[in-house]
Every structure is written in structure tokens, then in C-alpha cells.
Amino acid sequence: MLNQDNTVNSPSNPAARGTIVQIFATGGNQSIPSSSTGSVTPVRGGGQLRLPVKVTIGGYDARSSSPDPPLDSSPESSKSTR
């Protein structure tokens, strides 16, 4: 996870409230259309996850602020969230 200034987020370097963070995720499970195990999925046109994705930070819902597809659109992706 990266802070808005592209530094690594950590307990000693937390993101300030209201700033944007980048979350990198893999292992989204099954996608539509299905992909082969171990294959690289393109960021765009890679399909949708079968199950919805929800991001919470400190118990609060986070929203995507990226012009890219929604958080659940790619099994392997990087998204910006607030």
C-alpha cells in the first residue's frame, strides 16, 4: 500500500486522513470469463470477479477514486482509494 506521495504506508508512515492511497491486490479468486491458473491477467479487459470486492479502512467503507474500472473488475489490480 502506498500513500498519496508514493511512500510505503506503515505504522511509522501512515496516510493522512482524506488522502489517497494505492492498494495492490492479487488472488481475487474466480473471474468471468475464467482464466488459467498462474496466467497473467491484463489490467484492462481481464474480466470481472465472480464475487464483489469491498474495501474498508478502519471499519469505514473506502471508495475508488480511480478513473479505471470499479474495484471488482480485475482479478489482479492496483486501485487508488480514499
C-alpha positions as CSV (number, residue, x, y, z in Angstrom):
1,M,0.0,0.0,0.0
2,L,1.4,3.4,-1.0
3,N,0.5,6.8,0.4
4,Q,-0.5,9.7,-1.8
5,D,3.2,10.8,-2.0
6,N,4.1,7.3,-3.2
7,T,5.9,6.4,0.1
8,V,5.2,3.0,1.6
9,N,2.3,3.1,4.1
10,S,3.4,1.8,7.6
11,P,2.7,2.4,11.3
12,S,5.5,4.9,11.3
13,N,4.4,6.5,8.0
14,P,0.5,6.4,7.9
15,A,-1.6,8.1,5.3
16,A,-3.2,11.3,6.5
17,R,-7.0,11.2,6.8
18,G,-8.7,12.1,3.5
19,T,-5.6,11.5,1.3
20,I,-5.5,8.9,-1.5
21,V,-3.7,5.5,-1.0
22,Q,-2.9,2.9,-3.6
23,I,-3.7,-0.7,-2.8
24,F,-2.2,-3.6,-4.7
25,A,-4.1,-6.9,-4.7
26,T,-3.9,-10.4,-6.1
27,G,-5.8,-13.5,-5.5
28,G,-9.3,-12.3,-6.5
29,N,-10.4,-15.9,-6.9
30,Q,-12.7,-16.8,-9.9
31,S,-13.3,-14.4,-12.7
32,I,-15.7,-14.1,-15.6
33,P,-14.5,-15.2,-18.1
34,S,-12.4,-17.8,-16.3
35,S,-8.6,-17.5,-16.6
36,S,-5.9,-20.2,-16.3
37,T,-4.2,-20.7,-13.0
38,G,-0.9,-18.9,-13.0
39,S,-1.7,-16.8,-16.1
40,V,-1.1,-13.1,-16.2
41,T,-4.4,-11.2,-16.4
42,P,-4.3,-7.9,-18.3
43,V,-5.3,-4.8,-16.3
44,R,-7.9,-3.9,-18.9
45,G,-10.2,-6.4,-20.4
46,G,-9.3,-9.1,-17.9
47,G,-12.8,-9.9,-16.9
48,Q,-14.8,-9.4,-13.7
49,L,-14.6,-11.2,-10.3
50,R,-17.4,-13.6,-9.6
51,L,-17.8,-12.1,-6.1
52,P,-18.0,-8.4,-5.1
53,V,-15.0,-6.7,-3.6
54,K,-15.3,-4.3,-0.6
55,V,-12.6,-2.2,0.9
56,T,-12.8,-0.9,4.4
57,I,-10.2,1.2,6.2
58,G,-10.5,1.5,10.0
59,G,-14.0,0.0,9.7
60,Y,-15.2,2.6,7.2
61,D,-16.1,1.9,3.6
62,A,-13.5,3.2,1.1
63,R,-14.4,4.4,-2.3
64,S,-12.5,4.1,-5.5
65,S,-11.3,7.4,-6.9
66,S,-9.6,5.9,-9.9
67,P,-10.9,6.6,-13.5
68,D,-10.2,2.9,-14.1
69,P,-12.9,0.2,-13.9
70,P,-14.5,-0.4,-10.4
71,L,-12.6,-2.3,-7.7
72,D,-14.1,-5.7,-8.7
73,S,-13.3,-5.5,-12.4
74,S,-9.9,-7.3,-12.4
75,P,-8.6,-10.3,-10.5
76,E,-5.2,-8.7,-10.2
77,S,-5.1,-4.9,-10.0
78,S,-3.9,-1.7,-8.4
79,K,-6.5,0.8,-7.3
80,S,-6.5,4.2,-5.7
81,T,-8.9,4.7,-2.8
82,R,-9.7,7.3,-0.3
